[in-house]
């Protein structure tokens, strides 16, 4: 059995399992004592999703048919699939999920506690749209009070290219800014056509001539390890090892920790 055939068979089995776990009563469907199907019937799912019964039956049987994104969305609603189940459905059907479905932008309380426990090391969590979603107090003392920033000001690209005081805080701003833009370009390539990314790029082009010029270079870069120098208004120039990692349970979220390159007692960021 080829990979495509196995995938279609798995898709059909998944749909059937989801269908049989649903109660007809949840949909206002009255069950007679002689009803033989546990859960919903194929024709009932097809009707809820706005599909023909024959076409849906072929899908469950693993026939060589290609459901569209609209069909998958309708099936997801009809079968009341959660986010992870929807992602699995799109994967089996070989479709890229909608961006809002892919993006994990919720920071659980346990992750915030993790950031707080990382004190006095400045630490942040960024989401798939390059927004800072969570932070600890040391991060605010190092790069600015995220509590007082609006959503746009918390965006890494916006701060780097538009916020007027930000370049002054980075002694190697051109190098750091080009690196960040190249990393963002990698993300952009995975989300071409997504309205949010397109809107951000156009807004940055309008607000920053530097961004507009560099954007045309099409430089691409993964997240590099290394040091980051920051010019602090009180402590002067500081140097940090910057470590970034994704979370296994939340692959859309990235944790970044700044570790002082000089002894911690010499930095004492928590006392700034």
Buried (B, 14 or more C-beta within 10 A) or exposed (E): EEEEEEBBBBBBEBBBEBBEEBEBEEBEBEEEEEEEEEBBBBBBBBBBBEBEBEBBBBBBEBEEEEBEEEBBBBBBEBBEBEEEBBBBBBBBBEBEBBBEBBBBEEBEEEBBEBBBEBBBBBBBBBBBBBBBBBBBBBBBBBBBEBEEBEEBBBBBBBBBBBBEEBBEBBBEBEEBBBBBBBBBBEEBEEBEEBEEBEEBBEBBBEEBEBBBEBBEEEBBBEBEEEEBBBBBEEBEEBBBBBBBEEBEEBEBBBBBBBBBEEEEEEBEBBEB
